[in-house]
Amino acid sequence: MESGLNINFAIKPDMATEIERKFLVKGEFRDIAISKTEILQRYLSVDPDKTIRLRIAGTEAFLTIKGRPEGRSISRSEWEFRIPVSDAEDILRLCLPGKVVKTRYLVPYSGHTFEVDVFHEDNEGLIVAELELSSDDEVFHRPDWLGREVTGNPEYYNANLIK
């Protein structure tokens, strides 16, 4: 019997323009988190113009394609496909060397939800908060545990953390 990637194309993938700001975390946030998920990420491509990521998050798996931000904007194209975990486990052997292992906490604050990633293994000690916005200039309130902004700094791109 032939096995293949099982993506249901009858259902349109989550396609959006991702507008995201990133910050280092300098204080404690776990007491106000509403959930946490263990995540393993590996990459099929880390080309400067696009990344293709495989993520296993808890009991779900996703294949994500992201484009490069245009000009000075922080927005970029993103397509995310939910795939069976068994297919994701098979695809892992095709990925580039290196991985990102992290725990993601969802932390609501003043009408927004921050995704706070606590990195493990080779990136132990790094904690980054991401905030998805509806526009480049959307106003939001900064919690006191949020540190220096690192949006656009390649050192903090997950695709670079596999190195």
C-alpha positions as CSV (number, residue, x, y, z in Angstrom):
1,M,0.0,0.0,0.0
2,E,1.3,3.4,-0.9
3,S,1.5,6.1,1.7
4,G,1.4,9.8,1.0
5,L,1.0,13.1,2.7
6,N,-2.6,13.5,3.7
7,I,-3.7,17.1,3.4
8,N,-7.3,17.9,2.9
9,F,-7.3,20.5,0.1
10,A,-11.1,20.7,0.1
11,I,-10.6,22.8,3.2
12,K,-8.8,26.1,2.5
13,P,-5.7,26.4,4.6
14,D,-5.4,29.3,7.0
15,M,-4.0,32.0,4.7
16,A,-3.2,35.3,6.2
17,T,-0.8,38.1,6.2
18,E,1.1,37.7,9.3
19,I,1.8,41.0,11.2
20,E,3.9,40.1,14.2
21,R,6.1,41.9,16.7
22,K,8.6,40.1,18.9
23,F,10.0,40.9,22.3
24,L,12.4,39.4,24.8
25,V,10.8,38.6,28.1
26,K,12.2,40.1,31.3
27,G,9.7,39.1,33.9
28,E,7.3,36.4,35.0
29,F,4.2,35.7,33.0
30,R,3.3,32.1,33.7
31,D,0.8,32.9,36.5
32,I,-1.5,34.7,33.9
33,A,-1.1,32.2,31.1
34,I,-4.3,30.4,30.0
35,S,-2.6,27.5,28.2
36,K,0.7,25.9,27.4
37,T,1.7,23.6,24.5
38,E,4.9,21.6,23.9
39,I,6.2,22.3,20.4
40,L,8.8,20.7,18.1
41,Q,9.7,22.6,15.0
42,R,11.9,21.6,12.1
43,Y,12.4,23.2,8.7
44,L,12.3,22.0,5.1
45,S,13.6,25.4,3.8
46,V,15.2,28.4,5.4
47,D,15.7,30.3,2.1
48,P,16.0,34.1,2.8
49,D,12.8,34.7,0.7
50,K,10.7,31.9,2.3
51,T,10.6,29.4,5.1
52,I,8.9,26.0,5.1
53,R,8.3,24.8,8.6
54,L,7.0,21.6,10.1
55,R,5.5,21.9,13.6
56,I,4.2,19.3,16.0
57,A,2.3,21.1,18.7
58,G,0.8,18.9,21.3
59,T,-1.5,16.5,19.5
60,E,-1.6,18.5,16.2
61,A,0.8,19.0,13.3
62,F,1.2,21.8,10.7
63,L,3.1,22.6,7.6
64,T,3.6,26.3,7.2
65,I,5.0,28.4,4.4
66,K,6.1,32.0,5.1
67,G,7.2,34.6,2.7
68,R,9.6,37.5,3.4
69,P,8.5,40.8,4.8
70,E,8.2,43.5,2.1
71,G,10.3,46.7,2.5
72,R,10.1,48.2,6.0
73,S,6.8,46.4,6.8
74,I,6.6,43.7,9.4
75,S,3.8,41.9,7.5
76,R,4.4,38.8,5.3
77,S,2.4,36.1,3.6
78,E,1.7,32.9,5.5
79,W,-0.1,29.6,4.6
80,E,-0.6,27.0,7.3
81,F,-1.9,23.5,6.6
82,R,-3.0,21.1,9.3
83,I,-1.6,17.6,8.6
84,P,-1.9,14.3,10.4
85,V,0.8,13.9,13.1
86,S,1.8,10.5,11.6
87,D,2.6,12.3,8.3
88,A,4.5,15.0,10.2
89,E,6.6,12.3,11.9
90,D,7.4,10.8,8.5
91,I,8.4,14.2,7.1
92,L,10.8,14.9,10.0
93,R,13.4,12.7,8.3
94,L,13.4,15.1,5.2
95,C,14.0,18.2,7.3
96,L,17.2,20.2,7.6
97,P,19.5,19.5,10.5
98,G,18.6,21.2,13.8
99,K,15.3,21.7,15.6
100,V,13.5,24.1,17.9
101,V,12.0,22.7,21.0
102,K,9.9,25.1,23.1
103,T,6.9,25.5,25.4
104,R,4.4,28.0,24.1
105,Y,2.2,29.9,26.7
106,L,-0.8,31.9,25.6
107,V,-1.0,35.1,27.7
108,P,-4.0,37.4,27.4
109,Y,-3.2,41.1,28.2
110,S,-5.4,44.2,27.6
111,G,-7.4,42.9,24.6
112,H,-4.5,41.0,22.9
113,T,-3.0,37.5,23.4
114,F,0.8,37.2,23.6
115,E,2.4,33.9,22.5
116,V,5.3,33.4,24.9
117,D,7.9,30.8,23.8
118,V,10.2,29.3,26.4
119,F,13.0,27.6,24.5
120,H,14.7,24.4,25.5
121,E,17.7,22.3,24.6
122,D,20.2,24.3,22.4
123,N,18.3,27.5,23.0
124,E,17.7,27.0,26.7
125,G,17.2,30.3,28.6
126,L,15.7,32.2,25.6
127,I,12.2,33.5,26.2
128,V,10.5,35.4,23.4
129,A,7.0,36.9,23.3
130,E,5.2,37.4,19.9
131,L,2.1,39.5,19.3
132,E,0.1,39.2,16.1
133,L,-1.5,42.5,15.1
134,S,-4.1,43.5,12.5
135,S,-1.8,46.3,11.1
136,D,1.8,47.4,11.2
137,D,0.8,50.4,13.4
138,E,-1.8,48.8,15.6
139,V,-1.6,50.2,19.2
140,F,-1.3,47.8,22.1
141,H,-0.4,47.9,25.8
142,R,2.9,46.5,26.9
143,P,2.8,44.3,30.0
144,D,5.6,45.0,32.5
145,W,7.2,41.5,31.9
146,L,7.8,42.5,28.3
147,G,11.4,43.4,27.5
148,R,13.3,44.8,24.5
149,E,11.7,44.6,21.1
150,V,13.5,42.3,18.6
151,T,11.1,42.5,15.7
152,G,13.1,42.1,12.5
153,N,16.2,40.9,14.2
154,P,17.3,37.7,12.4
155,E,19.0,36.4,15.5
156,Y,15.6,35.7,17.0
157,Y,14.0,34.1,13.9
158,N,13.0,30.5,14.8
159,A,14.5,29.4,11.5
160,N,17.9,30.7,12.6
161,L,17.6,29.1,16.0
162,I,18.1,25.7,14.5
163,K,21.7,26.5,13.8
